[in-house]
Amino acid sequence: MKERTRKLKRSRSKLTDLMIFRIRWWQHLLFWGVALVILYNIFKSSGSLEKIDVIYTLIFVLPLVAVVYLNLYLAIPRFLRRERYLLYGLLTLVLLGGGALFLYFLFDSWIDLVLPDYYFISYYSVPVLMLYTGSFLMLTTLLKLSRSWFMLLRVERMTSTHQLQSLQSQINPHFLLNSLQTIYALSLEKSDRSPEVILQLSDILKYNLYDTAQPTVQLEKEIRMIHDYVEMYRHRVDHEKAKISLEVKGEAGDQVIAPMLLLPFIENAFKHGLRGDTDHTFIHIQMEIEGPGLKFRAHNSHGKSDGVDLEHKKGIGIDNTRQRLDLIYPGKYQLEIDEKSNSFTVNLNIELNK
């Protein structure tokens, strides 16, 4: 079975290579076809199609073909891509001058030895021939580099996608672990609220399973999930000692957001806000929607035993979210984390994409 799978993969790879090979050849043929038409219209001696003009154009193009492919498959990969710019520049000058001189002597004397039945006149001087050769060199180099640039962009997008998927996969078990710990604590207390908490967790997991597979989700759904998460945590705390609030201002409308983006900040608030030696803990979550902008604030208490450099001991959640923000909202967000002796605050402003 494994051997058949390997053979199938190899055959698919060969088929893909063959298709790419054919596409490239068509691109090359199209390029030279267009070049021949343009040069023919420059060189033609009359308004009608003349055999001598066709032969002249074909002969003129042949040295240019050699110069172009020496540049594409020798100079660029061996020197330009390896950042050996001086050597590439020297080789380009050799190709430029050599191509122009070859064309000059070809039509000045050599062509009479090959085709004595035709009378050819070279209308162009060496500088003009260098202009022709240089134009082909520059154009094909730009085409080659632009193709490489687009391929690099594609690879970067694929890398970003894989990186985001990896970061997203780290959030899920981290979130599930915290949720199970909440249910476990309630089960130890034999709380009547356990079924309700399990139902809320079920809704959150359903959202996580079916809605977060896409790059973005409706902001309204994300807020609903956050509400369920906060309510789930309310059930395990003493309301006399802990003050928990969730405030949402503005209308979500058709705004979208990266899934589970804000949850690590809220998890962090509950993780540290419910610890410490104080009898009066608090967790305040605020969200304000203004047009395409979202303002998020998580403000929580923490005790003396929990205040040891939270900025660097907050686990994978917030570090993970920083990376996701850099990938999804580059230059479109502001994140501030402020730690004081008895409180911890996260302020995040994002310009959302519709």
Beta strands, then each sheet from edge to edge (+ up, - down):
strand 1: 217-218
strand 2: 242-249
strand 3: 256-257
strand 4: 281-290
strand 5: 293-301
strand 6: 333-339
strand 7: 343-351
sheet 1: 1+ 3-
sheet 2: 2+ 4+ 5- 7+ 6-
end
